[in-house]
């Protein structure tokens, strides 16, 4: 999870060593990885997820393959693989006014930063990454190995030794933040740390934001201003504070609130009692404070909840022909069948029964709307 112009991957002749005299993960986990270039279908799916088709600048990815690609991967780290000839990677990187962003796709590899590199190539950056693909992913910091799953935030400081190992194709995206911008959280960032607990609202909101923000900026979908960059840094500082058991208030951070609202809607929309008031209670803020974070958005919070329920109802109508419309309304979160029917007609121009009939008659049912995003 490294930025190309800040990080170098170089093949090493001392296979199985980290450069510090300690056994490396190549030695510990040899023969557990698959050796093959990136499949075209995987590349296509990844490009669609990161939004290459939405780019406003037609950014071209950096494609690095084989031993030569490993040698030119960046600076500040070393990379090893069991089969350098099969190494394959794609990445988009972007340097903003204060921070860097990246999104990448690569075959299994081992990345390390050891005391020699720290001395010869100083770097005062914190790299924050999150990936979506299933697979074994381990980071060694200090004397401990930490396993990371999809959606979990990983923090590594270039000021400290670490070793990262992925065993399958991986798709990290993230931020590169100068340590000096972290304020009183710099101390936390420089220490060996476990993953941020993925079950917390803050962690999910931060991971979701980083995935979207890093991809959108790296491929050229958006052009964020300094205020957005500072808000992103504050969100990362809050996540670091969670690692240090610092429960400081972050509900003034609009990025956090919007991502948290999206997460809450996704998790609770099927509960008919779930309303904007419930969101405010979950976040421990007033309704007025909650609505203030959405003043410049197109859809109201109530509309966002209703549209997510509509999407769920459409899915049940397409896939469960045995289920009564009233039951679809109930399990989708609508208070009543008439409420769901009114939403269908307002958004799609047809009722739920007609939608189901069309879905059964067509290979690709009409679905001319998308759920809102924060």
Protein Blocks (a to p, Z undefined) as FASTA:
>chain_A
ZZfklcccdddfbghiahlopacfklmmgokaccddddfklmmmmmmmnommmpcnlpac
dddedjklmmmnbghiacddfblmlgccdddddddfkbccdddddddddddddfklmmmm
gcfddcddddfbecdddddehjbccdddehiacdddfkbccddddfbdcddddddddfkl
nmmmlmmmmpccddddfkbmklmmmmmmmmmmmmmmmnopaccdfklmmmmmmmmmmmmm
mmnopacdfklpmklmmmmmmmmmmmmmmpmklcfklmmmmnopafklmmmmmmmpmbdf
klmmmmmmmmmmmmmmmmmmmbcfklmmmmnopabfklmmmmmmmmnopafklmmmmmmm
pmbdcdfbdcddZZ
